[in-house]
Amino acid sequence: MTTMHATPAGSVSDQWERISRWLRTNIDGVEFSGAPRTDIDAAITATGVAWPDELVEFFGLANGLPDGDHVQLLPRHQLLPLDRVIDERAMELDIWGEFDEDFGAPDPDSAAGSGAGTYHPAFVPFAGLDGYLLVVDTRPGPLHGCVTEFEKVDTDDVGPRWASLSAMLTDLANSFESGAPFDGGWVPSVVDGRLEWEYAPVG
């Protein structure tokens, strides 16, 4: 089982520092705030699954969008604060649970990164927009903690995108610093003080 992007796992804090430094240098007034550990622990309890250390660390650095609307950190998703994480997960489980009653519940013994074909209870969303979510897969296995896109139509059919949250942040930091395409072709730029993304497919 492989991921769409081959970037290895690294350090969430190191990559977030690269991203933050680029944002501070290029965009005025950008300030992300992390969540208190007590709030993170409460969210973990609410989801009922154990979060990978990287996800816990990430929310300690960035709990959703910064103040203002001039930074959409990811090209097709907005970062979710902890309350939205809980609400989005509960909503997806409720919606997809109705389909599961007709077509069968997801395999509780499946490994991280394997196709679920539905919203698996082990998925913890951390970013989303218009029914498209980025989730961390907390199922066991070699890809425990991988990042998968969950779509409102095709579920997780595309498969895992990154081996870990730190791998995704590495690609994001590289894109900001070098202008290299992110996630298959999204190129960042700053226009009138706003972070914008333009799609230019690789190859």
TITOR-604400 format. One record per atom (N, C-alpha, C, CB): residue number from 1; x, z, y; residue in one letter. Coordinates in steps of 0.001 Angstrom, whole numbers, plus 500000, padded with zeros to 6 digits. Glycine has a CB too. Example, Ala and Ser with C-alpha at 12.3 -4.5 7.8 and 13.67 -1.06 7.14 Angstrom:
# residues 2
paza, px, pz, py, kolfi
1, 513190, 507800, 494310, a
1, 512300, 507800, 495500, a
1, 513200, 507800, 496700, a
1, 511308, 509046, 495527, a
2, 512850, 507080, 497750, s
2, 513670, 507140, 498940, s
2, 512900, 507870, 500030, s
2, 514084, 505725, 499402, s
//
This chain:
# residues 203
paza, px, pz, py, kolfi
1, 500844, 500000, 498818, m
1, 500000, 500000, 500000, m
1, 500887, 500000, 501243, m
1, 499041, 501222, 499999, m
2, 500662, 499062, 502132, t
2, 501497, 498938, 503321, t
2, 500644, 499019, 504587, t
2, 502285, 497616, 503290, t
3, 501318, 499225, 505714, t
3, 500640, 499268, 507002, t
3, 500849, 497944, 507729, t
3, 501153, 500453, 507858, t
4, 499987, 497669, 508695, m
4, 500085, 496435, 509471, m
4, 501396, 496378, 510252, m
4, 498897, 496314, 510429, m
5, 501809, 497522, 510806, h
5, 503044, 497599, 511571, h
5, 504047, 498458, 510802, h
5, 502785, 498181, 512995, h
6, 505288, 497992, 510727, a
6, 506289, 498639, 509880, a
6, 507055, 499751, 510580, a
6, 507256, 497618, 509381, a
7, 506721, 500061, 511807, t
7, 507432, 501087, 512569, t
7, 507412, 502415, 511816, t
7, 506808, 501256, 513970, t
8, 508586, 503041, 511628, p
8, 508609, 504323, 510904, p
8, 508124, 505479, 511770, p
8, 510018, 504618, 510402, p
9, 507775, 506563, 511113, a
9, 507394, 507784, 511824, a
9, 508600, 508338, 512567, a
9, 506823, 508843, 510846, a
10, 508308, 509085, 513631, g
10, 509379, 509680, 514424, g
10, 508927, 511010, 514977, g
10, 509809, 508746, 515562, g
11, 509128, 511196, 516269, s
11, 508748, 512434, 516943, s
11, 507649, 512149, 517960, s
11, 509970, 513084, 517630, s
12, 506521, 512820, 517827, v
12, 505432, 512647, 518780, v
12, 505884, 513034, 520185, v
12, 504213, 513481, 518362, v
13, 506538, 514176, 520312, s
13, 506933, 514648, 521641, s
13, 507959, 513729, 522292, s
13, 507493, 516058, 521549, s
14, 508911, 513211, 521501, d
14, 509922, 512311, 522067, d
14, 509282, 511022, 522574, d
14, 511000, 511987, 521019, d
15, 508385, 510462, 521790, q
15, 507749, 509206, 522193, q
15, 506790, 509437, 523361, q
15, 506997, 508575, 521002, q
16, 506113, 510582, 523372, w
16, 505211, 510873, 524485, w
16, 506001, 511054, 525778, w
16, 504372, 512132, 524189, w
17, 507192, 511620, 525689, e
17, 508026, 511759, 526881, e
17, 508423, 510392, 527421, e
17, 509279, 512590, 526570, e
18, 508744, 509452, 526550, r
18, 509054, 508082, 526996, r
18, 507856, 507454, 527702, r
18, 509478, 507203, 525798, r
19, 506679, 507612, 527091, i
19, 505456, 507050, 527674, i
19, 505163, 507702, 529022, i
19, 504255, 507239, 526715, i
20, 505240, 509020, 529079, s
20, 504947, 509751, 530319, s
20, 505925, 509365, 531423, s
20, 505001, 511268, 530078, s
21, 507192, 509222, 531058, r
21, 508196, 508861, 532057, r
21, 507903, 507484, 532644, r
21, 509603, 508887, 531441, r
22, 507531, 506540, 531807, w
22, 507208, 505195, 532289, w
22, 505983, 505224, 533202, w
22, 506963, 504244, 531103, w
23, 504969, 505986, 532805, l
23, 503755, 506083, 533619, l
23, 504051, 506721, 534970, l
23, 502680, 506889, 532884, l
24, 504832, 507800, 534964, r
24, 505162, 508470, 536232, r
24, 505947, 507541, 537158, r
24, 505974, 509754, 535967, r
25, 506798, 506710, 536566, t
25, 507632, 505804, 537352, t
25, 506824, 504650, 537936, t
25, 508764, 505260, 536495, t
26, 505821, 504191, 537216, n
26, 505143, 502957, 537581, n
26, 503737, 503119, 538151, n
26, 505074, 502095, 536404, n
27, 503125, 504272, 537942, i
27, 501748, 504474, 538400, i
27, 501649, 505825, 539087, i
27, 500740, 504382, 537217, i
28, 501130, 505845, 540294, d
28, 501015, 507084, 541050, d
28, 499907, 507977, 540494, d
28, 500754, 506779, 542521, d
29, 500185, 509260, 540488, g
29, 499139, 510244, 540216, g
29, 498686, 510349, 538778, g
29, 497983, 509941, 541035, g
30, 499545, 509953, 537830, v
30, 499161, 510053, 536422, v
30, 499571, 511413, 535883, v
30, 499805, 508918, 535585, v
31, 498627, 512154, 535379, e
31, 498933, 513474, 534838, e
31, 498026, 513756, 533648, e
31, 498772, 514570, 535921, e
32, 498600, 513701, 532447, f
32, 497853, 514068, 531249, f
32, 497966, 515574, 531036, f
32, 498373, 513291, 530005, f
33, 496914, 516166, 530505, s
33, 496911, 517597, 530208, s
33, 496650, 517805, 528720, s
33, 495846, 518340, 531060, s
34, 497436, 518686, 528121, g
34, 497212, 519020, 526722, g
34, 496172, 520106, 526573, g
34, 498504, 519451, 526069, g
35, 495644, 520245, 525373, a
35, 494647, 521283, 525085, a
35, 495338, 522561, 524633, a
35, 493648, 520803, 524006, a
36, 494782, 523722, 524960, p
36, 495316, 524988, 524434, p
36, 495228, 525000, 522908, p
36, 494546, 526203, 525030, p
37, 496153, 525689, 522277, r
37, 496160, 525719, 520818, r
37, 494865, 526317, 520258, r
37, 497363, 526517, 520319, r
38, 494271, 527261, 520981, t
38, 493015, 527851, 520499, t
38, 491915, 526789, 520437, t
38, 492578, 529023, 521414, t
39, 491881, 525880, 521405, d
39, 490879, 524813, 521396, d
39, 491148, 523826, 520265, d
39, 490862, 524080, 522747, d
40, 492422, 523540, 520023, i
40, 492773, 522631, 518918, i
40, 492371, 523254, 517587, i
40, 494296, 522309, 518924, i
41, 492671, 524528, 517417, d
41, 492305, 525213, 516170, d
41, 490792, 525218, 515975, d
41, 492841, 526658, 516171, d
42, 490048, 525388, 517066, a
42, 488585, 525372, 516966, a
42, 488091, 523988, 516549, a
42, 487944, 525785, 518310, a
43, 488729, 522931, 517067, a
43, 488346, 521573, 516688, a
43, 488671, 521310, 515225, a
43, 489053, 520545, 517580, a
44, 489806, 521797, 514783, i
44, 490175, 521635, 513365, i
44, 489127, 522298, 512481, i
44, 491583, 522242, 513081, i
45, 488745, 523494, 512846, t
45, 487720, 524212, 512080, t
45, 486407, 523436, 512072, t
45, 487498, 525622, 512663, t
46, 486053, 522856, 513223, a
46, 484794, 522120, 513333, a
46, 484790, 520871, 512456, a
46, 484536, 521734, 514785, a
47, 485936, 520222, 512302, t
47, 485986, 519025, 511466, t
47, 486033, 519358, 509982, t
47, 487187, 518186, 511837, t
48, 486515, 520534, 509657, g
48, 486517, 520947, 508260, g
48, 487611, 520315, 507425, g
48, 485212, 520635, 507654, g
49, 488586, 519676, 508066, v
49, 489715, 519098, 507331, v
49, 491009, 519559, 507994, v
49, 489630, 517532, 507294, v
50, 492084, 519597, 507221, a
50, 493383, 519991, 507760, a
50, 493998, 518814, 508527, a
50, 494333, 520464, 506620, a
51, 494420, 519059, 509752, w
51, 495007, 517997, 510563, w
51, 496508, 517910, 510312, w
51, 494725, 518236, 512059, w
52, 497046, 516700, 510250, p
52, 498502, 516556, 510176, p
52, 499157, 517171, 511413, p
52, 498899, 515063, 510041, p
53, 500384, 517636, 511238, d
53, 501086, 518279, 512350, d
53, 501175, 517363, 513568, d
53, 502488, 518700, 511916, d
54, 501339, 516056, 513344, e
54, 501464, 515128, 514464, e
54, 500201, 515098, 515322, e
54, 501774, 513728, 513950, e
55, 499050, 515185, 514703, l
55, 497799, 515148, 515454, l
55, 497632, 516420, 516273, l
55, 496606, 514963, 514508, l
56, 497996, 517553, 515681, v
56, 497952, 518823, 516404, v
56, 498886, 518763, 517608, v
56, 498337, 520002, 515473, v
57, 500106, 518261, 517382, e
57, 501088, 518170, 518462, e
57, 500604, 517238, 519569, e
57, 502435, 517683, 517917, e
58, 499990, 516127, 519184, f
58, 499533, 515153, 520170, f
58, 498487, 515749, 521112, f
58, 498962, 513928, 519469, f
59, 497505, 516458, 520558, f
59, 496470, 517049, 521415, f
59, 497022, 518172, 522285, f
59, 495322, 517579, 520566, f
60, 498141, 518748, 521882, g
60, 498800, 519712, 522742, g
60, 499475, 519065, 523938, g
60, 499807, 520490, 521956, g
61, 499642, 517737, 523883, l
61, 500259, 516982, 524964, l
61, 499241, 516198, 525783, l
61, 501293, 516040, 524407, l
62, 498208, 515683, 525116, a
62, 497232, 514822, 525797, a
62, 495856, 515047, 525198, a
62, 497632, 513325, 525689, a
63, 494988, 515652, 525970, n
63, 493620, 515905, 525521, n
63, 492681, 514945, 526250, n
63, 493207, 517395, 525775, n
64, 492679, 513686, 525811, g
64, 491827, 512679, 526424, g
64, 492480, 512011, 527613, g
64, 490529, 513293, 526844, g
65, 491663, 511327, 528411, l
65, 492136, 510558, 529552, l
65, 492665, 511454, 530660, l
65, 491027, 509683, 530084, l
66, 493579, 510919, 531492, p
66, 494025, 511670, 532665, p
66, 492955, 511632, 533749, p
66, 495359, 511104, 533205, p
67, 493173, 512370, 534805, d
67, 492261, 512313, 535946, d
67, 492249, 510901, 536528, d
67, 492669, 513345, 537029, d
68, 491066, 510447, 536965, g
68, 490952, 509099, 537522, g
68, 490710, 508077, 536421, g
68, 492214, 508734, 538310, g
69, 490540, 506824, 536851, d
69, 490215, 505776, 535869, d
69, 491226, 504633, 535918, d
69, 488801, 505230, 536118, d
70, 492436, 504930, 536382, h
70, 493416, 503867, 536565, h
70, 494377, 503725, 535391, h
70, 494195, 504113, 537817, h
71, 494174, 504499, 534349, v
71, 495055, 504400, 533181, v
71, 494222, 504399, 531910, v
71, 496079, 505565, 533156, v
72, 494149, 503246, 531265, q
72, 493631, 503180, 529898, q
72, 494848, 502970, 529021, q
72, 492544, 502022, 529707, q
73, 495311, 504044, 528420, l
73, 496614, 504057, 527773, l
73, 496742, 503010, 526671, l
73, 496881, 505419, 527206, l
74, 495670, 502775, 525940, l
74, 495674, 501807, 524850, l
74, 494825, 500604, 525248, l
74, 495147, 502446, 523534, l
75, 495162, 499411, 524780, p
75, 494458, 498220, 525270, p
75, 492989, 498144, 524892, p
75, 495136, 497010, 524764, p
76, 492603, 498668, 523725, r
76, 491222, 498502, 523277, r
76, 490522, 499815, 522980, r
76, 491186, 497642, 522057, r
77, 491169, 500916, 523311, h
77, 490600, 502235, 523010, h
77, 490939, 503210, 524121, h
77, 491119, 502767, 521655, h
78, 490063, 504174, 524331, q
78, 490324, 505268, 525254, q
78, 490609, 506541, 524456, q
78, 489126, 505476, 526221, q
79, 491567, 507314, 524935, l
79, 491851, 508578, 524272, l
79, 490640, 509496, 524368, l
79, 493093, 509252, 524887, l
80, 490357, 510211, 523290, l
80, 489202, 511110, 523244, l
80, 489648, 512553, 523447, l
80, 488450, 510965, 521903, l
81, 488922, 513314, 524271, p
81, 489168, 514753, 524327, p
81, 488595, 515414, 523076, p
81, 488547, 515373, 525609, p
82, 488977, 516657, 522859, l
82, 488601, 517330, 521619, l
82, 487098, 517393, 521392, l
82, 489155, 518713, 521613, l
83, 486317, 517616, 522451, d
83, 484874, 517695, 522238, d
83, 484302, 516361, 521767, d
83, 484176, 518135, 523521, d
84, 484868, 515256, 522293, r
84, 484427, 513941, 521837, r
84, 484887, 513662, 520406, r
84, 484951, 512855, 522775, r
85, 486041, 514176, 520036, v
85, 486518, 514027, 518652, v
85, 485476, 514589, 517693, v
85, 487889, 514745, 518449, v
86, 485029, 515786, 517981, i
86, 484050, 516451, 517118, i
86, 482727, 515687, 517114, i
86, 483823, 517904, 517580, i
87, 482255, 515292, 518309, d
87, 480966, 514608, 518418, d
87, 480999, 513231, 517764, d
87, 480566, 514474, 519882, d
88, 482064, 512459, 518018, e
88, 482169, 511117, 517435, e
88, 482231, 511181, 515914, e
88, 483408, 510392, 517979, e
89, 483011, 512111, 515398, r
89, 483125, 512239, 513939, r
89, 481777, 512604, 513331, r
89, 484185, 513301, 513564, r
90, 481083, 513567, 513932, a
90, 479780, 513983, 513415, a
90, 478785, 512826, 513460, a
90, 479240, 515179, 514217, a
91, 478806, 512047, 514553, m
91, 477886, 510922, 514687, m
91, 478162, 509860, 513624, m
91, 477993, 510307, 516087, m
92, 479448, 509535, 513416, e
92, 479790, 508518, 512414, e
92, 479393, 508970, 511015, e
92, 481291, 508207, 512455, e
93, 479636, 510227, 510704, l
93, 479259, 510737, 509386, l
93, 477751, 510690, 509188, l
93, 479766, 512166, 509204, l
94, 477012, 510962, 510252, d
94, 475552, 510928, 510174, d
94, 475060, 509498, 509961, d
94, 474928, 511524, 511451, d
95, 475609, 508561, 510752, i
95, 475185, 507158, 510650, i
95, 475549, 506578, 509293, i
95, 475823, 506317, 511767, i
96, 476816, 506733, 508920, w
96, 477267, 506125, 507672, w
96, 476784, 506882, 506447, w
96, 478769, 506043, 507652, w
97, 476420, 508159, 506635, g
97, 475875, 508910, 505516, g
97, 474574, 508317, 505011, g
97, 475661, 510346, 505911, g
98, 473799, 507707, 505910, e
98, 472556, 507058, 505484, e
98, 472847, 505853, 504583, e
98, 471734, 506615, 506711, e
99, 473891, 505091, 504917, f
99, 474279, 503973, 504047, f
99, 474838, 504488, 502721, f
99, 475323, 503076, 504750, f
100, 475589, 505597, 502795, d
100, 476183, 506139, 501577, d
100, 475118, 506574, 500583, d
100, 477093, 507311, 501910, d
101, 473966, 507011, 501083, e
101, 472889, 507403, 500181, e
101, 472396, 506225, 499360, e
101, 471737, 508007, 500965, e
102, 472480, 505017, 499947, d
102, 472021, 503821, 499244, d
102, 473129, 503173, 498412, d
102, 471475, 502816, 500240, d
103, 474359, 503208, 498922, f
103, 475434, 502450, 498272, f
103, 476504, 503317, 497625, f
103, 476081, 501550, 499268, f
104, 476381, 504613, 497743, g
104, 477347, 505501, 497113, g
104, 478293, 506128, 498118, g
104, 478135, 504754, 496076, g
105, 478577, 507397, 497912, a
105, 479471, 508126, 498815, a
105, 480911, 507695, 498581, a
105, 479328, 509654, 498617, a
106, 481777, 507883, 499579, p
106, 483184, 507524, 499397, p
106, 483844, 508376, 498314, p
106, 483943, 507678, 500715, p
107, 484834, 507809, 497672, d
107, 485543, 508492, 496600, d
107, 486305, 509688, 497168, d
107, 486507, 507523, 495873, d
108, 485971, 510890, 496734, p
108, 486653, 512068, 497288, p
108, 488112, 512160, 496861, p
108, 485928, 513327, 496868, p
109, 488502, 511419, 495820, d
109, 489870, 511476, 495314, d
109, 490719, 510291, 495758, d
109, 489852, 511545, 493812, d
110, 490201, 509463, 496664, s
110, 490966, 508301, 497119, s
110, 492136, 508743, 497994, s
110, 490058, 507324, 497893, s
111, 493172, 507907, 498021, a
111, 494390, 508229, 498759, a
111, 494324, 507706, 500184, a
111, 495609, 507654, 498048, a
112, 495060, 508336, 501065, a
112, 495141, 507897, 502450, a
112, 495588, 506444, 502518, a
112, 496100, 508791, 503247, a
113, 494941, 505682, 503396, g
113, 495284, 504279, 503561, g
113, 494494, 503338, 502689, g
113, 496709, 504088, 503292, g
114, 493840, 503855, 501650, s
114, 493017, 503002, 500796, s
114, 491666, 502775, 501471, s
114, 492832, 503635, 499383, s
115, 491068, 501612, 501209, g
115, 489807, 501271, 501853, g
115, 488688, 502207, 501437, g
115, 489427, 499844, 501535, g
116, 487962, 502723, 502409, a
116, 486829, 503601, 502119, a
116, 485517, 502837, 502196, a
116, 486804, 504784, 503087, a
117, 485453, 501802, 503048, g
117, 484231, 501026, 503194, g
117, 483106, 501773, 503880, g
117, 483771, 500573, 501867, g
118, 483417, 502924, 504414, t
118, 482463, 503764, 505123, t
118, 483255, 504752, 505959, t
118, 481494, 504500, 504135, t
119, 482567, 505596, 506698, y
119, 483304, 506597, 507469, y
119, 483590, 507792, 506567, y
119, 482506, 507035, 508741, y
120, 484848, 507917, 506158, h
120, 485249, 508977, 505235, h
120, 485342, 510306, 505988, h
120, 486607, 508634, 504558, h
121, 484894, 511401, 505383, p
121, 484993, 512699, 506051, p
121, 486416, 513089, 506441, p
121, 484424, 513756, 505165, p
122, 487402, 512469, 505804, a
122, 488803, 512780, 506106, a
122, 489309, 512076, 507356, a
122, 489676, 512405, 504936, a
123, 488501, 511181, 507953, f
123, 488922, 510472, 509162, f
123, 488706, 511364, 510392, f
123, 488141, 509132, 509313, f
124, 489755, 511518, 511195, v
124, 489653, 512261, 512452, v
124, 489935, 511283, 513588, v
124, 490652, 513486, 512487, v
125, 488935, 510964, 514426, p
125, 489152, 510005, 515506, p
125, 489934, 510644, 516660, p
125, 487804, 509462, 516014, p
126, 490797, 509857, 517291, f
126, 491497, 510354, 518478, f
126, 491384, 509381, 519647, f
126, 492968, 510608, 518155, f
127, 490870, 508188, 519400, a
127, 490655, 507203, 520464, a
127, 489506, 506296, 520041, a
127, 491958, 506369, 520751, a
128, 488791, 505768, 521035, g
128, 487676, 504893, 520697, g
128, 487050, 504275, 521924, g
128, 486633, 505650, 519925, g
129, 486320, 503182, 521682, l
129, 485596, 502502, 522749, l
129, 484604, 501530, 522121, l
129, 486575, 501761, 523713, l
130, 483350, 501614, 522541, d
130, 482319, 500660, 522125, d
130, 482197, 500525, 520609, d
130, 482608, 499309, 522721, d
131, 482270, 501638, 519906, g
131, 482068, 501604, 518460, g
131, 483295, 501270, 517644, g
131, 481024, 500634, 518143, g
132, 484439, 501164, 518304, y
132, 485700, 500908, 517606, y
132, 486590, 502131, 517786, y
132, 486405, 499608, 518145, y
133, 487002, 502732, 516686, l
133, 487743, 503978, 516724, l
133, 489129, 503816, 516121, l
133, 486979, 505065, 515995, l
134, 490070, 504589, 516633, l
134, 491325, 504802, 515937, l
134, 491247, 506188, 515323, l
134, 492566, 504655, 516897, l
135, 491497, 506261, 514012, v
135, 491380, 507530, 513305, v
135, 492684, 507843, 512588, v
135, 490207, 507495, 512305, v
136, 492938, 509123, 512430, v
136, 494026, 509584, 511573, v
136, 493411, 509904, 510216, v
136, 494773, 510841, 512189, v
137, 493999, 509341, 509180, d
137, 493501, 509513, 507814, d
137, 494168, 510740, 507206, d
137, 493774, 508240, 506943, d
138, 493387, 511790, 506986, t
138, 493948, 513048, 506497, t
138, 493909, 513172, 504978, t
138, 493208, 514203, 507108, t
139, 493517, 512100, 504286, r
139, 493528, 512160, 502822, r
139, 494962, 512321, 502312, r
139, 492878, 510887, 502218, r
140, 495146, 512851, 501113, p
140, 496506, 513002, 500573, p
140, 497083, 511658, 500152, p
140, 496507, 513967, 499378, p
141, 498373, 511657, 499922, g
141, 499045, 510442, 499467, g
141, 500215, 510087, 500370, g
141, 498061, 509281, 499411, g
142, 500983, 509055, 499994, p
142, 502152, 508656, 500788, p
142, 501816, 508286, 502229, p
142, 502835, 507492, 500129, p
143, 500599, 507827, 502484, l
143, 500211, 507450, 503846, l
143, 499370, 508531, 504533, l
143, 499436, 506139, 503819, l
144, 499476, 509759, 504058, h
144, 498793, 510866, 504731, h
144, 499172, 510873, 506209, h
144, 499150, 512228, 504067, h
145, 498155, 510885, 507081, g
145, 498415, 510879, 508514, g
145, 498522, 509509, 509132, g
145, 499647, 511613, 508787, g
146, 498244, 508452, 508365, c
146, 498331, 507102, 508922, c
146, 497198, 506860, 509924, c
146, 498284, 506048, 507794, c
147, 497409, 505869, 510785, v
147, 496426, 505508, 511807, v
147, 495705, 504241, 511374, v
147, 497102, 505310, 513196, v
148, 494383, 504318, 511324, t
148, 493536, 503209, 510894, t
148, 492498, 502923, 511966, t
148, 492851, 503525, 509541, t
149, 492156, 501647, 512133, e
149, 491048, 501327, 513026, e
149, 489766, 501295, 512214, e
149, 491280, 499971, 513754, e
150, 488756, 502001, 512715, f
150, 487443, 501984, 512076, f
150, 486492, 501230, 512986, f
150, 486923, 503433, 511790, f
151, 485922, 500139, 512466, e
151, 485040, 499285, 513264, e
151, 483592, 499505, 512861, e
151, 485420, 497801, 513102, e
152, 482701, 499362, 513825, k
152, 481289, 499630, 513584, k
152, 480644, 498625, 512637, k
152, 480547, 499637, 514887, k
153, 481296, 497469, 512428, v
153, 480760, 496462, 511514, v
153, 481585, 496391, 510230, v
153, 480725, 495087, 512196, v
154, 482889, 496244, 510374, d
154, 483759, 496013, 509213, d
154, 484417, 497280, 508692, d
154, 484824, 495016, 509566, d
155, 484013, 498429, 509151, t
155, 484554, 499737, 508743, t
155, 486091, 499706, 508803, t
155, 484068, 500113, 507297, t
156, 486746, 500103, 507697, d
156, 488212, 500167, 507691, d
156, 488829, 499017, 506893, d
156, 488678, 501504, 507115, d
157, 488132, 497881, 506863, d
157, 488554, 496763, 506014, d
157, 489943, 496224, 506336, d
157, 487567, 495652, 506130, d
158, 490370, 496334, 507602, v
158, 491677, 495782, 507984, v
158, 492820, 496570, 507350, v
158, 491831, 495780, 509511, v
159, 492579, 497821, 507041, g
159, 493633, 498644, 506457, g
159, 494389, 499422, 507510, g
159, 494592, 497787, 505672, g
160, 495307, 500288, 507089, p
160, 496033, 501129, 508038, p
160, 496929, 500307, 508955, p
160, 496865, 502157, 507293, p
161, 496962, 500681, 510233, r
161, 497763, 499943, 511210, r
161, 499175, 500515, 511329, r
161, 497077, 499963, 512575, r
162, 499275, 501839, 511413, w
162, 500583, 502496, 511524, w
162, 500694, 503599, 510483, w
162, 500796, 503073, 512949, w
163, 501932, 503883, 510085, a
163, 502155, 504922, 509084, a
163, 501871, 506309, 509620, a
163, 503569, 504859, 508579, a
164, 501891, 506455, 510933, s
164, 501664, 507766, 511535, s
164, 501350, 507598, 513010, s
164, 502890, 508686, 511341, s
165, 500895, 508678, 513623, l
165, 500630, 508668, 515055, l
165, 501919, 508458, 515843, l
165, 499954, 509973, 515481, l
166, 503012, 509069, 515402, s
166, 504287, 508893, 516102, s
166, 504771, 507452, 516027, s
166, 505345, 509826, 515520, s
167, 504484, 506763, 514936, a
167, 504855, 505347, 514834, a
167, 504094, 504513, 515856, a
167, 504584, 504818, 513415, a
168, 502802, 504800, 516021, m
168, 502015, 504085, 517033, m
168, 502553, 504361, 518436, m
168, 500529, 504489, 516948, m
169, 502889, 505621, 518716, l
169, 503422, 505971, 520031, l
169, 504782, 505323, 520274, l
169, 503534, 507488, 520168, l
170, 505567, 505157, 519219, t
170, 506851, 504458, 519341, t
170, 506630, 503025, 519786, t
170, 507621, 504487, 518008, t
171, 505697, 502339, 519142, d
171, 505392, 500955, 519530, d
171, 504866, 500894, 520957, d
171, 504366, 500338, 518566, d
172, 504060, 501867, 521349, l
172, 503514, 501894, 522698, l
172, 504627, 502107, 523723, l
172, 502449, 502995, 522825, l
173, 505515, 503053, 523465, a
173, 506634, 503310, 524373, a
173, 507539, 502079, 524477, a
173, 507447, 504532, 523894, a
174, 507811, 501432, 523350, n
174, 508632, 500224, 523367, n
174, 507986, 499139, 524219, n
174, 508859, 499710, 521941, n
175, 506666, 499015, 524117, s
175, 505953, 498000, 524877, s
175, 506049, 498272, 526369, s
175, 504493, 497938, 524446, s
176, 505854, 499521, 526761, f
176, 505948, 499872, 528176, f
176, 507355, 499608, 528722, f
176, 505571, 501345, 528384, f
177, 508360, 500018, 527975, e
177, 509725, 499941, 528482, e
177, 510293, 498523, 528485, e
177, 510612, 500828, 527667, e
178, 509872, 497703, 527520, s
178, 510479, 496371, 527396, s
178, 509526, 495222, 527693, s
178, 511025, 496200, 526019, s
179, 508227, 495505, 527763, g
179, 507245, 494438, 527925, g
179, 506922, 493725, 526635, g
179, 507731, 493449, 528923, g
180, 507436, 494237, 525510, a
180, 507144, 493626, 524211, a
180, 505666, 493809, 523877, a
180, 508034, 494242, 523097, a
181, 505069, 492856, 523175, p
181, 503651, 492978, 522820, p
181, 503391, 494222, 521964, p
181, 503183, 491720, 522072, p
182, 502263, 494827, 522207, f
182, 501826, 495992, 521441, f
182, 500690, 495595, 520519, f
182, 501389, 497141, 522376, f
183, 500740, 496045, 519286, d
183, 499646, 495867, 518329, d
183, 499195, 494415, 518218, d
183, 498471, 496731, 518725, d
184, 500159, 493512, 518034, g
184, 499818, 492129, 517732, g
184, 499675, 491206, 518915, g
184, 498586, 492104, 516988, g
185, 499915, 491701, 520147, g
185, 499856, 490747, 521241, g
185, 499418, 491281, 522589, g
185, 498969, 489685, 520872, g
186, 499209, 492575, 522727, w
186, 498764, 493144, 524000, w
186, 499974, 493488, 524866, w
186, 497890, 494404, 523766, w
187, 500006, 492910, 526066, v
187, 501141, 493091, 526975, v
187, 500689, 493904, 528187, v
187, 501727, 491715, 527421, v
188, 501398, 494998, 528506, p
188, 500994, 495838, 529633, p
188, 501551, 495341, 530962, p
188, 501439, 497263, 529400, p
189, 500817, 495625, 532026, s
189, 501304, 495350, 533373, s
189, 500609, 496316, 534318, s
189, 501047, 493857, 533789, s
190, 501180, 496463, 535506, v
190, 500577, 497309, 536531, v
190, 500097, 496405, 537652, v
190, 501587, 498386, 537061, v
191, 498798, 496430, 537905, v
191, 498185, 495582, 538926, v
191, 497416, 496479, 539892, v
191, 497242, 494504, 538284, v
192, 497814, 496442, 541164, d
192, 497147, 497267, 542183, d
192, 497073, 498735, 541774, d
192, 495739, 496739, 542448, d
193, 498155, 499219, 541197, g
193, 498228, 500621, 540826, g
193, 497506, 500991, 539554, g
193, 497700, 501427, 541908, g
194, 497034, 500018, 538816, r
194, 496301, 500265, 537575, r
194, 497061, 499687, 536389, r
194, 494886, 499661, 537649, r
195, 497005, 500373, 535260, l
195, 497567, 499843, 534031, l
195, 496574, 498852, 533432, l
195, 497897, 500984, 533026, l
196, 497015, 497628, 533217, e
196, 496157, 496607, 532630, e
196, 496847, 496005, 531405, e
196, 495819, 495503, 533669, e
197, 496030, 495498, 530500, w
197, 496523, 494885, 529274, w
197, 496010, 493437, 529207, w
197, 496070, 495705, 528015, w
198, 496921, 492534, 528848, e
198, 496544, 491137, 528656, e
198, 496904, 490732, 527238, e
198, 497244, 490210, 529697, e
199, 495964, 490044, 526586, y
199, 496200, 489663, 525189, y
199, 496915, 488311, 525136, y
199, 494858, 489603, 524396, y
200, 498072, 488314, 524521, a
200, 498858, 487097, 524320, a
200, 499350, 487114, 522887, a
200, 500055, 486995, 525336, a
201, 498582, 486541, 521968, p
201, 498893, 486633, 520533, p
201, 500338, 486239, 520217, p
201, 497941, 485749, 519739, p
202, 500981, 487030, 519376, v
202, 502345, 486756, 518956, v
202, 502340, 485570, 517992, v
202, 502985, 488009, 518296, v
203, 503226, 484619, 518205, g
203, 503324, 483467, 517306, g
203, 502254, 482454, 517585, g
203, 503241, 483905, 515869, g
//
